Structures are given as structure tokens and as C-alpha cells.
Amino acid sequence: MTRDGSTLGADTRTAGSLPSDPIGDRGALDPVVQLTHASLALSGRSIWSDLSAEIRRGEFLVVIGPNGAGKTSLLRVLLGLQPTTDGHALVHGRAPRRGNPEIGYVPQQRAFDPEVPLRGRDLVSMGLDGHRWGVSVSARANRRRVDRILALVGAQSYADTPVGRLSGGEQQRLRIAQALVGDPSLLLCDEPLLSLDLHSQQVIVQLIARWSRDHRATVIFVTHDVNPVMSVADRILLLAGGRWGIGPVDRMMTAEALSRLYGVPVGVVEYAGRICILGADLGGHDPVTARGEIGE
């Protein structure tokens, strides 16, 4: 543990203890996610090792790191799609499993074919019955539920429009509605802000943050750019080169913390309320134009 209370780890020889940064009354509750000395290797390559962290009910955790750091792989572990190589992960005290209804998932954006006949409400309803065949006996209740979540995300006006004809921001609202319609206690978001303009990014972030507060639900939010989520993040998990660090935004987004994590000198400049990272692997982006991007 660093002097400021954040946690930095690298491998089994240098892993730190769990962070001591409280997040209000939520911190007193049982953790939703537990990672205990968890390691992951793919095709013989170590992705991250000896990762230990507890993510609490109602917490908004942001995950950032360069290409190949294992951000999406971490979500796959929690979804029960990828086992850890060593150590273990728990969701609500149990081993992760596929199809867990307590987890909502917003995948990375993929463009819809403009001619696909799937309407917005059809996409959302798949979050309730996409795994079943035939007509659901609770179809009427499901329709009401879909209508409520469409209203929550502000997508009623285009609910009956083919999804391929909607803008990126509109499609992303529908993906979030699909993830939330089952009322999960844990929401996993994989790069939900990609290809969105700044206004749409803020709309999406505030929508998810409000839902988390209202439902006391946990959010794990993978992103390139920490800036849109700085105001709502409780903690940041940094993954880089097999190392990891976790702590509050103001403690993790510092030159000292990032330099230790990346193993090279890293500069941090704050300008107009935005964090700029200089000297780290920004996934091929120019440091000046990236304005706080950390990778993948």
C-alpha cells in the first residue's frame, strides 16, 4: 500500500494489501466482487498477476490501462467466460458463472446493419428473454418492464425504429437499457463511450451513475479516457504490463502512482478540468490529443 492509501501490485513478490479508502456507508457492506491473488495468463503470456481487490455494493469502479493489459479479460472472468490461471474471483461470494442474472453487461460497440429488422425495443427485450425459445408466459409484464427501462434511458421516441438506423449514442442507450432491464446488482461496461461525441459520453456516464445510485448497484466501467468518469468514479483500477494499482481518482492519477505502475517516468498535467497523461503507452495516440487516455 502506498503512503496515500492506494494499492499497487505487480506480481506475487510485490502485491500490496487491500486499499483502505472508504466510500461512505456502502463500504460497510459485503463485497460484490472479490479478487484474491488472481492471475491470468493467455497463450502462455501473463496478463495480470496476484490481483487482489474488493469491489463493494454501490461502488463505481473505473478500469483503465494500455492495449493488452487485460481489461476486457477481467470482465470475461467475472462473466464466467474465462477462468483465472491462479487465485480466485468471486461474485456475490460465489464462483463466476455464465448467464448470471445478477450481472448486466454492456459489450463493446459494434455497428448494426442498417437493414436489420430488429427494433430498439426488441434489442432491449433480449435482456429479459433472449435466452429462451417461444413465447414467454410473462410477456405482458416483460413489455411493461421494457417500456419502463426505455423511459429511464430516454429512448421511448425511437423504441420502434430499426436499430441500424439510429445514431451511435441512441444505440448505446439501447444497449444500456438491455443490460439494465433485468435489474442486475452488478453492471459490467466494456468501453461504452467509444465513438461517442463528448455530449453523448456525458449523457451515458450520468445515466449509468444515476442508476447505480438509485439502485445501490455496483458498476465496473472499462474505458479509454478517465476524464468523462472522474466526477462519478469511486476508485480506479489501473492495469499495465502485468502490474496493477487501485485507489481513489486523486491518488491513482498522479505522476508518482502512474510512474510506479508503468515502470517509466510519467507526467500528469491537469488542464481545464481534464487530466493529460504524458510519457505512458497511450495505445498509439498522441499525448497532446489523447487528453487523458490510458490505452486499449
Protein Blocks (a to p, Z undefined) as FASTA:
>chain_A
ZZkopacdfblmlcccddfbdehjklmpccfbdcehiacdeehiafbghiacdddehiac
dddddehilmmmmmmmmnopaccfbhcddeehiacdehiakbccddddddddfklcbdfk
lmmmmmmmmmbgcjdfklmmmmmmmmmmmmmnopmmmmmgcfklpcfklmmmmmmmmmmm
nopabdcdehklgoiafklmmmmmmmmmmmmmmnopacddddfblmlmmmmpmbdcddee
hiacdddfklmmcfklmmmmnopacddddeehiacdehiaehhpafklnnopabZZ
